[in-house]
Amino acid sequence: MTDDINLPLILLAALMATSSPGPATVTIAGTSMKAGRKYGLAVASGISSGSLMWSTAAAFGLGAVMLANAWVFELLRYCGAGYLIFLAIKSARSALTLGEMEPRGLANPTWKRAYAAGLGLHLTNPKAILFFGSLYAVGVPAHAAPSTLLLIIAAAAIQSALVFHGYALLFSSPPVARGYMRLRRWFEGAFALAFGYAGVKLLTTRLQ
């Protein structure tokens, strides 16, 4: 069933995309520090749900559309690159700002609002759209059986849920939150470099 795919490689790519700095991780961390573990986990649940939706859509149609219509891939690529460069500029400005700053996240949310915010964030996140679309269009053979696609969807969903909820648990810890705020400018600077590099790399990538 899985002879024609490299599941560990696919999961490694998904892990790198999930755990790298982005709107999802920043929102989970900020909400966990500002509002507490419960709401950080709610945001993580919403983001995980959005990730599952995009993965399912890509596996059963979006990937094939992108493969057959290169302009769709190109459009998503430019949108994703622009969004990453925007985040790089935003993080750089934050890194250059002196003094204390509030962590970026939801303030005084309800559980439903936190979940909805996470879901909405990921459903409109160019990084997620581009990753799952390209993953299934390029990384999974067009003749893959439905059972193989379901295995990939399930494995990627479990992995992403563990990563996102792990972020919520980590940043809701007071020592971790205090350490992050002390090193905020360094973290924001690292995020700016990571976002900028990813944006430029995405902008210069060509669909083969």
N, C-alpha and C positions, 0 to 999 in steps of 0.2 A: 504493500500500500504506500509506503513512504520511500521506496527505492529511488524515486526520481527527484526527491527533495533533500536538502540538507537542513534538517530541523534545528540542530544546534547552532548553525550559522545564522539561520533566520532569527532564532531567539536572541542570539548575541547582538544582532543588528537592532532588534526591538528593545533590548535592554539599554543599549547605548542611546537610542532615541528617547526612551522613557526617562532615564536617569539624568540626562544632560540638562543644563539650565534652560528654563523656558517659562512661559506664562503659567503653566500648570504647577511646576515645582515652586515657583516664587509665590503663587497664591496659596498653595498648601502650607508652605513654611510661614508666610505672614499671618494667615488666619490662625494657625496653631499657636503662634506666639501671642497674638493679640486677643483672641477669643477663647482659646483653650483647645484641649485635645478633642473633645466631642465634636466641635465644629470643624476642626481640621480634618477629622476622619470623614465628616459629612461631605466636605469639598472633595476629598480624595475619592469617595464613593461616586460622586457625580462625574468626576473626571474619568474614573475607571469605566463607568457606563458609557460615556461618550466614546472612549477608546474602543470598547466592544462594538458599538454601533458602526463606527468607521471601518473597523476591521471586517465586520460582516458584510457591509456594503461593498467594500473593495474586493473581498474574496468572491462575491457572487455577482459582479457586474462592473464596478468602477474600474478595476484593474484592466479588464478587457477593453473598456471604452478608451482608457488612456493609451493602451497599446495600439489600438486601431486609429486613434486620432491624436497624433503627436502634439497638435496645438493645445489640447487640453492639458497635457503634461507641462508644456511650455508656459501656459498661463498660470498654472499652480506653482510652477518653479519661480516665476518672477514675483508672484504675490508672496510666496514664502520667503524669498530672499529679501524683499523689501521690508517685510514684517520683522525679520531677524535683525536687519540693519537698524530699523527703528528701535528695537529693544536694546541694541548695542549703544546707541546714542543716549537712550534713557538711562541705562545703567552707568554709562560714563559720567553723565551729569550728576547722578546720585553719588558716585565715587568722589567727585570733586567738591561736593557739598560738605562744608565743615559742620561739626556739631552733631547732636543727636537727631535722629529721624525715626518716625514711626515705621515699623515693618509694613510692607505692602501686603494687605490682606483685608478680609471682611471684618468690620467692626460691629459688635453687638448683633450678630445674625441669629435667625432661628435655624433649626436643623434643616427644615424644608428649603429655606432661602439659601443656605450654604450648599445644599445638594444641587439645587437648581443653578446656582452660580457656577459650580464646578462643571455641570453638564453643559451649560451654555458656552462656557469658556472653551471646552474641548471640541464641541461641535463646530465652533467658528475659528478654531486654531489652524492656521495654514500649515504649521509644522506637522500636525497630526494628519491632516488631509493629504499632504504631499507624501508623508512617510508611508502610510498604508496603501495609497494608490500606487506608488512606485514599487513597494514591496511585493504586492500580488501581481503587478504587471510585468515586473522584471525578474523577481526572485522565485516565482512559482510558475511551473510549466502550465501552459494553457489547457493541457489535457489532464490536469490533476483531477483525481476523483473527488466527489463531494465529501467522502469520508476523510480524505486527506486534508481538504480545506477546513473541515470541522475540527480536526486535530490541531491544525495551526492556529485557528481562531481561539480554541479553548486554552492552548498552551500560552499564547501571547496574552490572553485576558488574565489568566492566573498570575503570570509574571508581572504584568503592569499593575495589577491590583496590589500585589505584595510590595512593589516599589513605591507606589503612591501612598499607600497606607503606612508604609515604613517611614516615609518623610513626615507624615503627620505625627506619628508617635515620637520620632526623633526631635522635631522642633517644638513639640509641646513640653519637652523636658526643660525645666528652668535653667539648669546649668548650660545646656546647649544654646538656649535662647540668649542668655547673657553673653556667652562666648561669641555668638554670631553678631550681636549688636556691638561688641567691643571691636570686632574685626570687620564691621560692616563695609567700610570703604575698600578694604582689600577684596572682600567677596564681590562687591559691585564692580570693581575693576576687573576681576577675573571673569565675571559674567559678561562685561562689555567686550573683552577680548574673545571669549568663546562665541558670543552672538555674532560679532563682527566677522570672525573667521568662517563660521558656518554660513553666514549670509553671502560672503564673497565666494566661498566654495560652491554654494548652491547656484549662485548667479553665473558662474563660469562653467558649470557642468552642462554637458550636452547629452541629449538622449541618443543612445547608440542604436 
